[in-house]
Amino acid sequence: MINKGDYIESCGSHIYFELTGNPNAKPLLMLHGGLGSTRDLVTLHPYLVEDYCLISVDFRGHGKSILEGPALSYAQYQQDVLDVLSHLGVTRYSIFGFSDGGIVGYRLAAQQTEHVVSLITLGSQWRLETDDPSIDILSGLTAEYWNENCPEDLRTYNASNPSPDFSRLLKAVKSVWLDTTDLGYPKNLVKQISCPTLIMRGDNDFLFSLDEAAALKASIQNVNFANIPFTSHAAHQESPQLVGTIVSEFLSQSNLE
């Protein structure tokens, strides 16, 4: 078993990544959500570390990664991840992405079809329609709200980030969430995804609606769908055993090469 972290230089910043699990197993890229970090996905590690080499990346400005260089965007997150994979010499890999991590996963799977073996997303939008109710939720998020509702996450960020500035990070991330340019959500690019794909959402997810999940499912050919009962957006933290078991089973069936 391995458990080590390191940095690479990417586009004017230092991006942090960790390697966990079986060093001789197939690579599984683990991508966290907006304003989160690699630690948010450790609830799934017990179901994956025996059979996969987990590559966990802190997005630019998040966790232990530095908020410098180009403006944040899903395209920039994608490039940072590709730079980590290139540094590691990884050319074939599967993806688990939560929320923003899944959005980056869609972009990778659509544009790196020869490299992505399988894709799993949880609570991850694929487009932002003008009447999407999540717009008001995301645009109205404040540092005060985050401090009141996620104080442990904020303390961890302040303790781990080399140059913590949560207000600056929040402003940058909100721009990512509301970006409707080609640097943002993959939109119709998802039709190019050809690898086995599993879309998941919590049954009470207030950001990724069932209708949007159904529309996404109809846009991808080789796709499965799981609606996780009794959970909301962060289903992997609310019901880690169920989500972990589903992820492990899907990977075992789709990762046969």
Accessible surface in RSA format (square Angstrom, percent):
REM  Atomic radii and reference values for relative SASA: ProtOr
REM  Chains: A
REM  Algorithm: Lee & Richards
REM  Probe-radius: 1.40
REM  Slices: 20
REM RES _ NUM      All-atoms   Total-Side   Main-Chain    Non-polar    All polar
REM                ABS   REL    ABS   REL    ABS   REL    ABS   REL    ABS   REL
RES MET A   1   137.90  71.4  72.99  48.3  64.91 154.5  69.99  59.5  67.92  90.0
RES ILE A   2    42.57  24.2  35.47  26.4   7.10  17.1  40.37  29.1   2.20   6.0
RES ASN A   3   124.88  86.1  92.36  89.3  32.52  78.3  23.41  56.4 101.46  98.1
RES LYS A   4   127.65  62.3 120.14  73.7   7.51  17.9  70.05  63.1  57.60  61.4
RES GLY A   5    39.66  48.9   0.00   N/A  39.66  48.9   3.41   9.4  36.25  81.2
RES ASP A   6    77.30  54.1  73.07  72.7   4.22  10.0  16.28  38.3  61.01  60.8
RES TYR A   7    79.46  37.1  65.68  37.4  13.78  35.9  59.46  44.7  20.00  24.7
RES ILE A   8    15.38   8.8   8.56   6.4   6.81  16.4  15.38  11.1   0.00   0.0
RES GLU A   9   139.37  80.0 114.19  86.4  25.18  60.0  34.79  67.3 104.58  85.4
RES SER A  10     4.29   3.6   0.00   0.0   4.29   9.9   3.76   8.0   0.53   0.7
RES CYS A  11    61.33  46.4  32.35  36.1  28.98  68.1  20.75  52.6  40.58  43.8
RES GLY A  12    64.16  79.1   0.00   N/A  64.16  79.1  37.96 104.2  26.20  58.7
RES SER A  13     3.98   3.4   0.00   0.0   3.98   9.2   1.76   3.7   2.22   3.1
RES HIS A  14    83.04  45.4  83.04  57.7   0.00   0.0  58.82  60.6  24.22  28.2
RES ILE A  15     0.00   0.0   0.00   0.0   0.00   0.0   0.00   0.0   0.00   0.0
RES TYR A  16    17.83   8.3  17.83  10.1   0.00   0.0   8.95   6.7   8.89  11.0
RES PHE A  17     6.25   3.1   6.25   3.9   0.00   0.0   6.25   3.8   0.00   0.0
RES GLU A  18    40.81  23.4  40.81  30.9   0.00   0.0   2.07   4.0  38.74  31.6
RES LEU A  19    22.12  12.3  22.12  15.8   0.00   0.0  22.12  15.5   0.00   0.0
RES THR A  20    17.35  12.3  17.35  17.6   0.00   0.0  15.51  20.8   1.84   2.8
RES GLY A  21     1.14   1.4   0.00   N/A   1.14   1.4   0.00   0.0   1.14   2.5
RES ASN A  22    42.72  29.5  41.89  40.5   0.83   2.0   4.34  10.4  38.38  37.1
RES PRO A  23    67.38  49.1  42.14  38.4  25.24  91.7  42.93  35.4  24.45 151.9
RES ASN A  24   142.69  98.4 104.31 100.8  38.38  92.4  33.77  81.3 108.92 105.3
RES ALA A  25    25.39  23.3   5.76   8.9  19.63  44.7  15.18  21.4  10.21  27.1
RES LYS A  26    82.86  40.4  79.07  48.5   3.79   9.0  71.11  64.0  11.75  12.5
RES PRO A  27    33.12  24.1  32.11  29.3   1.00   3.6  32.11  26.5   1.00   6.2
RES LEU A  28     0.00   0.0   0.00   0.0   0.00   0.0   0.00   0.0   0.00   0.0
RES LEU A  29     0.00   0.0   0.00   0.0   0.00   0.0   0.00   0.0   0.00   0.0
RES MET A  30     1.34   0.7   0.01   0.0   1.34   3.2   0.01   0.0   1.34   1.8
RES LEU A  31     0.00   0.0   0.00   0.0   0.00   0.0   0.00   0.0   0.00   0.0
RES HIS A  32     0.66   0.4   0.42   0.3   0.24   0.6   0.42   0.4   0.24   0.3
RES GLY A  33     4.08   5.0   0.00   N/A   4.08   5.0   2.75   7.5   1.33   3.0
RES GLY A  34    17.16  21.2   0.00   N/A  17.16  21.2   1.03   2.8  16.13  36.1
RES LEU A  35    13.45   7.5   0.03   0.0  13.41  33.7   0.41   0.3  13.04  35.1
RES GLY A  36    14.80  18.3   0.00   N/A  14.80  18.3  12.29  33.7   2.52   5.6
RES SER A  37    14.77  12.5  14.26  19.0   0.50   1.2   9.93  21.1   4.84   6.8
RES THR A  38    13.39   9.5  10.53  10.7   2.86   6.8   3.25   4.4  10.14  15.3
RES ARG A  39    91.81  38.5  84.24  42.9   7.57  18.0  33.00  45.1  58.81  35.6
RES ASP A  40    22.59  15.8  19.81  19.7   2.77   6.6   6.93  16.3  15.66  15.6
RES LEU A  41     1.49   0.8   1.49   1.1   0.00   0.0   1.49   1.0   0.00   0.0
RES VAL A  42    75.41  49.6  69.95  63.3   5.46  13.2  69.95  60.8   5.46  14.8
RES THR A  43    46.03  32.7  34.80  35.3  11.23  26.8  42.85  57.6   3.18   4.8
RES LEU A  44     0.03   0.0   0.03   0.0   0.00   0.0   0.03   0.0   0.00   0.0
RES HIS A  45    24.20  13.2  24.20  16.8   0.00   0.0  16.90  17.4   7.30   8.5
RES PRO A  46    95.68  69.7  67.30  61.4  28.37 103.1  74.20  61.3  21.48 133.5
RES TYR A  47    69.61  32.5  55.19  31.4  14.42  37.5  42.57  32.0  27.04  33.3
RES LEU A  48     1.16   0.6   0.20   0.1   0.96   2.4   0.86   0.6   0.30   0.8
RES VAL A  49    27.86  18.3  27.86  25.2   0.00   0.0  27.86  24.2   0.00   0.0
RES GLU A  50   115.19  66.1 107.08  81.0   8.11  19.3  43.96  85.0  71.23  58.2
RES ASP A  51    89.90  63.0  77.50  77.1  12.41  29.3  18.38  43.2  71.53  71.3
RES TYR A  52    14.68   6.9  14.68   8.4   0.00   0.0   6.09   4.6   8.60  10.6
RES CYS A  53    15.45  11.7  15.45  17.2   0.00   0.0   1.88   4.8  13.57  14.6
RES LEU A  54     0.00   0.0   0.00   0.0   0.00   0.0   0.00   0.0   0.00   0.0
RES ILE A  55     2.05   1.2   2.05   1.5   0.00   0.0   2.05   1.5   0.00   0.0
RES SER A  56     3.16   2.7   3.16   4.2   0.00   0.0   2.48   5.3   0.68   1.0
RES VAL A  57     0.37   0.2   0.29   0.3   0.08   0.2   0.29   0.3   0.08   0.2
RES ASP A  58     2.32   1.6   2.32   2.3   0.00   0.0   0.00   0.0   2.32   2.3
RES PHE A  59     0.60   0.3   0.44   0.3   0.16   0.4   0.60   0.4   0.00   0.0
RES ARG A  60     0.04   0.0   0.04   0.0   0.00   0.0   0.04   0.1   0.00   0.0
RES GLY A  61     0.99   1.2   0.00   N/A   0.99   1.2   0.08   0.2   0.91   2.0
RES HIS A  62     0.70   0.4   0.10   0.1   0.59   1.5   0.66   0.7   0.04   0.0
RES GLY A  63     5.18   6.4   0.00   N/A   5.18   6.4   3.52   9.7   1.66   3.7
RES LYS A  64    76.89  37.5  76.89  47.2   0.00   0.0  35.15  31.6  41.74  44.5
RES SER A  65     0.00   0.0   0.00   0.0   0.00   0.0   0.00   0.0   0.00   0.0
RES ILE A  66    25.74  14.6  25.67  19.1   0.07   0.2  25.74  18.5   0.00   0.0
RES LEU A  67    26.49  14.8  22.54  16.1   3.95   9.9  22.54  15.8   3.95  10.6
RES GLU A  68    81.12  46.6  77.39  58.6   3.72   8.9  25.83  50.0  55.29  45.1
RES GLY A  69    50.44  62.2   0.00   N/A  50.44  62.2  17.82  48.9  32.62  73.1
RES PRO A  70    65.12  47.5  48.74  44.4  16.38  59.5  61.21  50.5   3.91  24.3
RES ALA A  71    90.36  83.1  65.03 100.4  25.33  57.6  76.66 107.9  13.71  36.3
RES LEU A  72    15.18   8.5   0.85   0.6  14.33  36.0   0.85   0.6  14.33  38.6
RES SER A  73    10.35   8.7  10.07  13.4   0.28   0.7   6.15  13.1   4.20   5.9
RES TYR A  74     0.61   0.3   0.43   0.2   0.18   0.5   0.12   0.1   0.49   0.6
RES ALA A  75    20.05  18.4  14.56  22.5   5.50  12.5  14.95  21.1   5.10  13.5
RES GLN A  76    22.20  12.4  18.80  13.7   3.40   8.1   5.34  11.4  16.86  12.8
RES TYR A  77     0.33   0.2   0.33   0.2   0.00   0.0   0.29   0.2   0.04   0.0
RES GLN A  78    12.40   6.9  12.40   9.1   0.00   0.0   3.78   8.0   8.62   6.5
RES GLN A  79    75.39  42.2  74.61  54.5   0.78   1.8  21.87  46.5  53.52  40.6
RES ASP A  80     0.51   0.4   0.51   0.5   0.00   0.0   0.51   1.2   0.00   0.0
RES VAL A  81     0.09   0.1   0.09   0.1   0.00   0.0   0.09   0.1   0.00   0.0
RES LEU A  82    40.00  22.3  36.66  26.2   3.33   8.4  36.91  25.9   3.09   8.3
RES ASP A  83    38.29  26.8  33.98  33.8   4.31  10.2   9.58  22.5  28.71  28.6
RES VAL A  84     0.00   0.0   0.00   0.0   0.00   0.0   0.00   0.0   0.00   0.0
RES LEU A  85     4.59   2.6   4.59   3.3   0.00   0.0   4.59   3.2   0.00   0.0
RES SER A  86    86.80  73.3  62.58  83.5  24.21  55.8  32.60  69.4  54.20  75.9
RES HIS A  87   107.77  58.9  74.05  51.5  33.72  86.3  53.90  55.5  53.87  62.7
RES LEU A  88    52.20  29.1  21.55  15.4  30.65  77.1  26.07  18.3  26.13  70.3
RES GLY A  89    58.72  72.4   0.00   N/A  58.72  72.4  32.62  89.5  26.10  58.4
RES VAL A  90    29.38  19.3  17.72  16.0  11.65  28.1  21.48  18.7   7.89  21.4
RES THR A  91    86.84  61.8  81.88  83.0   4.96  11.8  58.46  78.5  28.38  42.9
RES ARG A  92    91.54  38.4  86.00  43.8   5.54  13.2  51.22  70.0  40.31  24.4
RES TYR A  93     5.14   2.4   3.73   2.1   1.41   3.7   5.04   3.8   0.10   0.1
RES SER A  94     1.17   1.0   0.79   1.1   0.38   0.9   0.00   0.0   1.17   1.6
RES ILE A  95     0.10   0.1   0.00   0.0   0.10   0.2   0.00   0.0   0.10   0.3
RES PHE A  96     0.00   0.0   0.00   0.0   0.00   0.0   0.00   0.0   0.00   0.0
RES GLY A  97     0.00   0.0   0.00   N/A   0.00   0.0   0.00   0.0   0.00   0.0
RES PHE A  98    20.23  10.1  20.23  12.5   0.00   0.0  20.23  12.3   0.00   0.0
RES SER A  99    16.11  13.6  15.78  21.1   0.33   0.7   1.67   3.6  14.43  20.2
RES ASP A 100     3.78   2.6   3.78   3.8   0.00   0.0   0.05   0.1   3.74   3.7
RES GLY A 101     0.00   0.0   0.00   N/A   0.00   0.0   0.00   0.0   0.00   0.0
RES GLY A 102     0.00   0.0   0.00   N/A   0.00   0.0   0.00   0.0   0.00   0.0
RES ILE A 103     4.70   2.7   4.70   3.5   0.00   0.0   4.70   3.4   0.00   0.0
RES VAL A 104     0.00   0.0   0.00   0.0   0.00   0.0   0.00   0.0   0.00   0.0
RES GLY A 105     0.00   0.0   0.00   N/A   0.00   0.0   0.00   0.0   0.00   0.0
RES TYR A 106     0.00   0.0   0.00   0.0   0.00   0.0   0.00   0.0   0.00   0.0
RES ARG A 107    13.49   5.7  13.49   6.9   0.00   0.0   0.00   0.0  13.49   8.2
RES LEU A 108     0.00   0.0   0.00   0.0   0.00   0.0   0.00   0.0   0.00   0.0
RES ALA A 109     1.41   1.3   0.00   0.0   1.41   3.2   0.00   0.0   1.41   3.7
RES ALA A 110     2.55   2.3   0.00   0.0   2.55   5.8   0.00   0.0   2.55   6.7
RES GLN A 111    81.13  45.4  52.69  38.5  28.44  67.7  22.27  47.4  58.86  44.6
RES GLN A 112    45.18  25.3  41.92  30.6   3.27   7.8   3.93   8.4  41.25  31.3
RES THR A 113    58.33  41.5  43.11  43.7  15.22  36.3  20.36  27.3  37.97  57.4
RES GLU A 114   140.62  80.7 126.23  95.5  14.39  34.3  49.41  95.6  91.21  74.5
RES HIS A 115    66.41  36.3  66.41  46.2   0.00   0.0  40.52  41.8  25.89  30.1
RES VAL A 116     3.48   2.3   0.31   0.3   3.17   7.6   0.31   0.3   3.17   8.6
RES VAL A 117    16.21  10.7  10.89   9.9   5.32  12.8  12.74  11.1   3.47   9.4
RES SER A 118     0.00   0.0   0.00   0.0   0.00   0.0   0.00   0.0   0.00   0.0
RES LEU A 119     0.00   0.0   0.00   0.0   0.00   0.0   0.00   0.0   0.00   0.0
RES ILE A 120     0.00   0.0   0.00   0.0   0.00   0.0   0.00   0.0   0.00   0.0
RES THR A 121     0.03   0.0   0.03   0.0   0.00   0.0   0.00   0.0   0.03   0.1
RES LEU A 122     0.00   0.0   0.00   0.0   0.00   0.0   0.00   0.0   0.00   0.0
RES GLY A 123     2.39   2.9   0.00   N/A   2.39   2.9   0.00   0.0   2.39   5.4
RES SER A 124     0.17   0.1   0.00   0.0   0.17   0.4   0.13   0.3   0.04   0.1
RES GLN A 125    13.71   7.7  12.67   9.3   1.04   2.5   2.89   6.2  10.82   8.2
RES TRP A 126     6.92   2.8   6.89   3.3   0.03   0.1   6.89   3.7   0.03   0.0
RES ARG A 127    59.44  25.0  59.05  30.1   0.40   0.9   8.60  11.8  50.84  30.8
RES LEU A 128    18.38  10.2   3.43   2.5  14.96  37.6   3.43   2.4  14.96  40.3
RES GLU A 129    74.28  42.6  72.87  55.1   1.41   3.3  16.50  31.9  57.78  47.2
RES THR A 130   140.29  99.8 111.45 113.0  28.84  68.7  88.21 118.5  52.07  78.7
RES ASP A 131   122.19  85.6  96.21  95.8  25.98  61.4  46.86 110.3  75.33  75.1
RES ASP A 132    15.99  11.2   7.71   7.7   8.28  19.6   4.85  11.4  11.14  11.1
RES PRO A 133    98.49  71.8  86.76  79.1  11.73  42.6  95.64  79.0   2.85  17.7
RES SER A 134     0.36   0.3   0.35   0.5   0.01   0.0   0.35   0.7   0.01   0.0
RES ILE A 135    45.42  25.8  45.42  33.8   0.00   0.0  45.42  32.7   0.00   0.0
RES ASP A 136   113.21  79.3 102.86 102.4  10.35  24.5  30.34  71.4  82.87  82.7
RES ILE A 137    78.45  44.6  65.81  49.0  12.63  30.5  73.43  52.9   5.02  13.6
RES LEU A 138    12.33   6.9  11.76   8.4   0.57   1.4  12.33   8.7   0.00   0.0
RES SER A 139    46.20  39.0  33.32  44.5  12.88  29.7  20.98  44.7  25.22  35.3
RES GLY A 140    51.38  63.4   0.00   N/A  51.38  63.4  33.99  93.3  17.39  38.9
RES LEU A 141    22.04  12.3  18.53  13.3   3.51   8.8  21.87  15.4   0.16   0.4
RES THR A 142    59.90  42.6  57.42  58.2   2.48   5.9  53.00  71.2   6.90  10.4
RES ALA A 143    24.71  22.7  20.92  32.3   3.79   8.6  21.41  30.1   3.31   8.8
RES GLU A 144   116.84  67.1 113.26  85.7   3.58   8.5  62.39 120.7  54.45  44.5
RES TYR A 145   111.26  51.9 107.95  61.4   3.31   8.6  69.67  52.4  41.59  51.3
RES TRP A 146    39.08  15.7  39.08  18.9   0.00   0.0  37.79  20.1   1.29   2.1
RES ASN A 147    80.10  55.2  75.95  73.4   4.15  10.0   6.12  14.7  73.98  71.5
RES GLU A 148   135.40  77.7 104.32  78.9  31.07  74.0  41.72  80.7  93.68  76.5
RES ASN A 149    82.80  57.1  52.09  50.3  30.71  73.9  13.51  32.5  69.29  67.0
RES CYS A 150    31.83  24.1  25.57  28.5   6.27  14.7   6.85  17.4  24.98  26.9
RES PRO A 151    52.71  38.4  51.96  47.4   0.75   2.7  52.26  43.1   0.45   2.8
RES GLU A 152   101.61  58.3 101.43  76.7   0.18   0.4  31.35  60.6  70.26  57.4
RES ASP A 153    55.30  38.7  48.85  48.6   6.45  15.3  10.33  24.3  44.98  44.9
RES LEU A 154    22.51  12.5  22.28  15.9   0.24   0.6  22.51  15.8   0.00   0.0
RES ARG A 155   153.40  64.4 147.28  75.1   6.12  14.6  75.66 103.4  77.73  47.1
RES THR A 156    40.36  28.7  34.55  35.0   5.82  13.9  29.13  39.1  11.23  17.0
RES TYR A 157    21.18   9.9  18.59  10.6   2.59   6.7  16.51  12.4   4.67   5.8
RES ASN A 158    74.87  51.6  60.98  58.9  13.88  33.4  23.07  55.5  51.80  50.1
RES ALA A 159    92.78  85.3  49.98  77.1  42.80  97.4  60.79  85.6  31.99  84.7
RES SER A 160    35.37  29.9  16.58  22.1  18.79  43.3  21.44  45.6  13.93  19.5
RES ASN A 161     9.18   6.3   2.31   2.2   6.86  16.5   0.00   0.0   9.18   8.9
RES PRO A 162    76.18  55.5  36.83  33.6  39.35 143.0  49.43  40.8  26.75 166.3
RES SER A 163    69.43  58.7  53.27  71.1  16.16  37.2  33.42  71.2  36.00  50.4
RES PRO A 164    61.23  44.6  37.74  34.4  23.48  85.4  38.03  31.4  23.20 144.2
RES ASP A 165    67.99  47.6  60.68  60.4   7.31  17.3  22.05  51.9  45.94  45.8
RES PHE A 166    19.52   9.8  14.24   8.8   5.28  13.7  14.24   8.6   5.28  15.1
RES SER A 167    72.82  61.5  64.24  85.7   8.58  19.8  37.99  80.9  34.83  48.8
RES ARG A 168   114.70  48.2 107.03  54.6   7.67  18.3  43.52  59.5  71.18  43.1
RES LEU A 169     2.20   1.2   2.20   1.6   0.00   0.0   2.20   1.5   0.00   0.0
RES LEU A 170     9.97   5.6   9.97   7.1   0.00   0.0   9.97   7.0   0.00   0.0
RES LYS A 171   159.88  78.0 154.78  95.0   5.09  12.1 100.25  90.2  59.62  63.5
RES ALA A 172    25.64  23.6  16.51  25.5   9.13  20.8  24.71  34.8   0.93   2.5
RES VAL A 173     0.00   0.0   0.00   0.0   0.00   0.0   0.00   0.0   0.00   0.0
RES LYS A 174    45.91  22.4  45.76  28.1   0.16   0.4  18.92  17.0  27.00  28.8
RES SER A 175    70.22  59.3  56.89  75.9  13.33  30.7  34.91  74.3  35.32  49.5
RES VAL A 176     1.24   0.8   0.35   0.3   0.89   2.1   1.24   1.1   0.00   0.0
RES TRP A 177    20.19   8.1  20.19   9.8   0.00   0.0  16.15   8.6   4.04   6.5
RES LEU A 178    63.52  35.4  47.39  33.9  16.13  40.6  47.79  33.6  15.73  42.3
RES ASP A 179    27.35  19.2  20.27  20.2   7.08  16.7  15.31  36.0  12.04  12.0
RES THR A 180    81.76  58.2  67.95  68.9  13.81  32.9  37.62  50.5  44.14  66.7
RES THR A 181    77.88  55.4  69.23  70.2   8.65  20.6  76.90 103.3   0.97   1.5
RES ASP A 182   120.04  84.1 106.64 106.1  13.40  31.7  37.96  89.3  82.08  81.9
RES LEU A 183   103.15  57.4 103.15  73.8   0.00   0.0 103.15  72.4   0.00   0.0
RES GLY A 184     0.27   0.3   0.00   N/A   0.27   0.3   0.27   0.7   0.00   0.0
RES TYR A 185     4.48   2.1   2.35   1.3   2.13   5.5   1.29   1.0   3.19   3.9
RES PRO A 186     3.31   2.4   0.00   0.0   3.31  12.0   0.19   0.2   3.12  19.4
RES LYS A 187    68.23  33.3  67.86  41.6   0.37   0.9  52.52  47.3  15.71  16.7
RES ASN A 188    99.87  68.9  93.61  90.5   6.26  15.1  23.57  56.7  76.30  73.7
RES LEU A 189    53.25  29.7  50.54  36.2   2.71   6.8  51.31  36.0   1.94   5.2
RES VAL A 190     0.04   0.0   0.04   0.0   0.00   0.0   0.04   0.0   0.00   0.0
RES LYS A 191   131.21  64.0 107.29  65.8  23.92  57.0  57.87  52.1  73.34  78.1
RES GLN A 192    93.65  52.4  78.43  57.3  15.22  36.2  39.51  84.1  54.14  41.1
RES ILE A 193     3.71   2.1   0.00   0.0   3.71   8.9   0.00   0.0   3.71  10.1
RES SER A 194    72.99  61.7  53.88  71.9  19.11  44.0  43.92  93.5  29.07  40.7
RES CYS A 195    12.40   9.4   6.17   6.9   6.24  14.7  11.40  28.9   1.00   1.1
RES PRO A 196    35.54  25.9  35.54  32.4   0.00   0.0  35.54  29.3   0.00   0.0
RES THR A 197     0.00   0.0   0.00   0.0   0.00   0.0   0.00   0.0   0.00   0.0
RES LEU A 198     6.90   3.8   6.90   4.9   0.00   0.0   6.90   4.8   0.00   0.0
RES ILE A 199     0.00   0.0   0.00   0.0   0.00   0.0   0.00   0.0   0.00   0.0
RES MET A 200     0.06   0.0   0.00   0.0   0.06   0.1   0.00   0.0   0.06   0.1
RES ARG A 201     9.35   3.9   9.35   4.8   0.00   0.0   0.00   0.0   9.35   5.7
RES GLY A 202     0.00   0.0   0.00   N/A   0.00   0.0   0.00   0.0   0.00   0.0
RES ASP A 203    66.50  46.6  53.99  53.7  12.51  29.6   2.19   5.2  64.31  64.1
RES ASN A 204    95.55  65.9  78.24  75.6  17.31  41.7  27.27  65.6  68.28  66.0
RES ASP A 205    10.23   7.2   0.00   0.0  10.23  24.2   0.00   0.0  10.23  10.2
RES PHE A 206   115.48  57.8  93.26  57.8  22.22  57.8 104.45  63.3  11.03  31.6
RES LEU A 207    26.27  14.6  20.13  14.4   6.13  15.4  20.64  14.5   5.62  15.1
RES PHE A 208     0.18   0.1   0.06   0.0   0.12   0.3   0.18   0.1   0.00   0.0
RES SER A 209    45.89  38.8  42.11  56.2   3.79   8.7  40.58  86.4   5.31   7.4
RES LEU A 210    93.32  52.0  90.64  64.8   2.67   6.7  90.64  63.7   2.67   7.2
RES ASP A 211   114.87  80.5 107.98 107.5   6.89  16.3  28.98  68.2  85.89  85.7
RES GLU A 212    26.26  15.1  26.26  19.9   0.00   0.0  12.44  24.1  13.82  11.3
RES ALA A 213     0.10   0.1   0.00   0.0   0.10   0.2   0.06   0.1   0.04   0.1
RES ALA A 214    57.88  53.2  47.31  73.0  10.57  24.1  52.61  74.1   5.27  13.9
RES ALA A 215    31.51  29.0  20.48  31.6  11.03  25.1  28.82  40.6   2.70   7.1
RES LEU A 216     0.00   0.0   0.00   0.0   0.00   0.0   0.00   0.0   0.00   0.0
RES LYS A 217    86.61  42.3  83.14  51.0   3.47   8.3  35.30  31.8  51.31  54.7
RES ALA A 218    92.82  85.3  49.68  76.7  43.14  98.1  61.70  86.9  31.12  82.4
RES SER A 219    23.94  20.2  10.83  14.5  13.11  30.2   6.60  14.1  17.34  24.3
RES ILE A 220     6.45   3.7   0.08   0.1   6.37  15.4   1.31   0.9   5.14  14.0
RES GLN A 221   175.79  98.3 143.72 105.0  32.07  76.4  53.71 114.3 122.08  92.6
RES ASN A 222    70.20  48.4  64.27  62.1   5.93  14.3  19.43  46.8  50.77  49.1
RES VAL A 223    25.46  16.8   5.70   5.2  19.76  47.6   5.70   5.0  19.76  53.6
RES ASN A 224    73.76  50.9  70.78  68.4   2.98   7.2  13.25  31.9  60.51  58.5
RES PHE A 225    64.81  32.4  34.43  21.3  30.38  79.1  34.43  20.9  30.38  87.0
RES ALA A 226    17.98  16.5  12.66  19.5   5.33  12.1  17.98  25.3   0.00   0.0
RES ASN A 227    51.63  35.6  30.39  29.4  21.24  51.1  15.88  38.2  35.75  34.6
RES ILE A 228     1.43   0.8   1.43   1.1   0.00   0.0   1.43   1.0   0.00   0.0
RES PRO A 229    58.40  42.6  55.34  50.4   3.06  11.1  56.21  46.4   2.19  13.6
RES PHE A 230   187.19  93.6 156.68  97.0  30.51  79.4 163.09  98.9  24.10  69.0
RES THR A 231     3.58   2.5   1.75   1.8   1.84   4.4   3.58   4.8   0.00   0.0
RES SER A 232    34.74  29.4  34.32  45.8   0.42   1.0  15.98  34.0  18.76  26.3
RES HIS A 233    23.65  12.9  23.65  16.4   0.00   0.0  21.99  22.7   1.66   1.9
RES ALA A 234    22.65  20.8  21.76  33.6   0.89   2.0  21.76  30.6   0.89   2.4
RES ALA A 235     0.00   0.0   0.00   0.0   0.00   0.0   0.00   0.0   0.00   0.0
RES HIS A 236     0.22   0.1   0.22   0.2   0.00   0.0   0.19   0.2   0.03   0.0
RES GLN A 237    84.17  47.1  62.71  45.8  21.46  51.1  17.54  37.3  66.63  50.5
RES GLU A 238    85.15  48.9  49.05  37.1  36.10  86.0  40.29  77.9  44.87  36.6
RES SER A 239    27.83  23.5  22.94  30.6   4.89  11.3  11.24  23.9  16.59  23.2
RES PRO A 240    44.21  32.2  44.21  40.3   0.00   0.0  44.21  36.5   0.00   0.0
RES GLN A 241   128.66  71.9 128.38  93.8   0.29   0.7  30.76  65.5  97.90  74.3
RES LEU A 242    70.25  39.1  65.77  47.1   4.49  11.3  69.25  48.6   1.01   2.7
RES VAL A 243     0.00   0.0   0.00   0.0   0.00   0.0   0.00   0.0   0.00   0.0
RES GLY A 244     0.02   0.0   0.00   N/A   0.02   0.0   0.02   0.1   0.00   0.0
RES THR A 245    73.61  52.4  70.82  71.8   2.78   6.6  61.26  82.3  12.34  18.7
RES ILE A 246    44.21  25.2  40.64  30.3   3.57   8.6  43.60  31.4   0.61   1.6
RES VAL A 247     0.00   0.0   0.00   0.0   0.00   0.0   0.00   0.0   0.00   0.0
RES SER A 248    32.88  27.8  32.28  43.1   0.60   1.4   7.68  16.3  25.20  35.3
RES GLU A 249    91.85  52.7  89.56  67.8   2.29   5.5  37.84  73.2  54.01  44.1
RES PHE A 250    21.95  11.0  17.41  10.8   4.54  11.8  21.53  13.1   0.42   1.2
RES LEU A 251     0.05   0.0   0.05   0.0   0.00   0.0   0.05   0.0   0.00   0.0
RES SER A 252    58.73  49.6  43.50  58.1  15.22  35.1  43.81  93.3  14.91  20.9
RES GLN A 253   115.70  64.7 100.44  73.4  15.26  36.3  36.12  76.9  79.58  60.4
RES SER A 254    22.00  18.6   3.88   5.2  18.11  41.7  10.85  23.1  11.15  15.6
RES ASN A 255    12.81   8.8   5.27   5.1   7.54  18.2   3.08   7.4   9.73   9.4
RES LEU A 256   142.40  79.3 110.98  79.4  31.42  79.0 114.26  80.2  28.14  75.7
RES GLU A 257   118.16  67.8  68.35  51.7  49.81 118.6  74.63 144.4  43.53  35.5
END  Absolute sums over single chains surface
CHAIN  1 A    10965.1       8844.2       2120.9       5849.5       5115.5
END  Absolute sums over all chains
TOTAL         10965.1       8844.2       2120.9       5849.5       5115.5
